[in-house]
């Protein structure tokens, strides 16, 4: 889910992926130390509804 609403926004978002290729492991480690990534399930639906939708 990228949130682009127009073809121009989609193109801009896809171009931004080029920057990701330039991130070295050292820079990624620094980013992770500053902003740890902790994935969570959406709280939008009860977990039982989520499980039914995910099947």
C-alpha positions in Angstrom: 0.0 0.0 0.0 1.7 3.2 -1.1 -1.1 5.7 -1.0 -0.6 7.2 -4.4 -3.8 8.8 -5.8 -2.5 9.8 -9.2 -0.2 8.3 -11.8 2.2 11.1 -11.1 2.3 10.3 -7.4 2.9 6.6 -8.2 5.8 7.5 -10.5 7.3 9.7 -7.9 7.0 6.9 -5.3 8.6 4.4 -7.6 11.5 6.8 -8.3 12.0 7.1 -4.6 12.8 3.4 -4.5 16.1 4.2 -6.2 17.3 5.9 -3.0 16.8 2.6 -1.1 19.3 0.9 -3.3 22.0 3.4 -2.1 21.5 2.7 1.6 24.6 0.8 2.9 24.4 -1.8 5.7 26.1 0.7 8.0 23.6 3.4 7.3 20.7 0.9 7.7 22.2 -0.1 11.1 22.2 3.6 12.1 18.6 4.1 11.0 17.5 1.0 12.8 19.2 2.2 16.0 17.4 5.5 15.8 14.0 4.2 14.7 13.5 0.5 15.5 11.0 -1.3 13.3 8.4 -3.1 15.3 5.6 -4.5 13.1 2.1 -4.7 14.5 -1.2 -6.1 13.4 -3.7 -3.5 12.4 -6.1 -2.6 15.2 -8.7 -1.6 12.7 -10.5 -4.9 12.9 -10.8 -7.5 15.7 -8.2 -10.2 15.3 -10.9 -12.8 14.5 -12.1 -10.6 11.6 -8.5 -10.2 10.4 -7.9 -13.9 10.4 -11.0 -14.5 8.3 -10.0 -11.9 5.8 -6.4 -13.1 5.5 -7.5 -16.6 4.4 
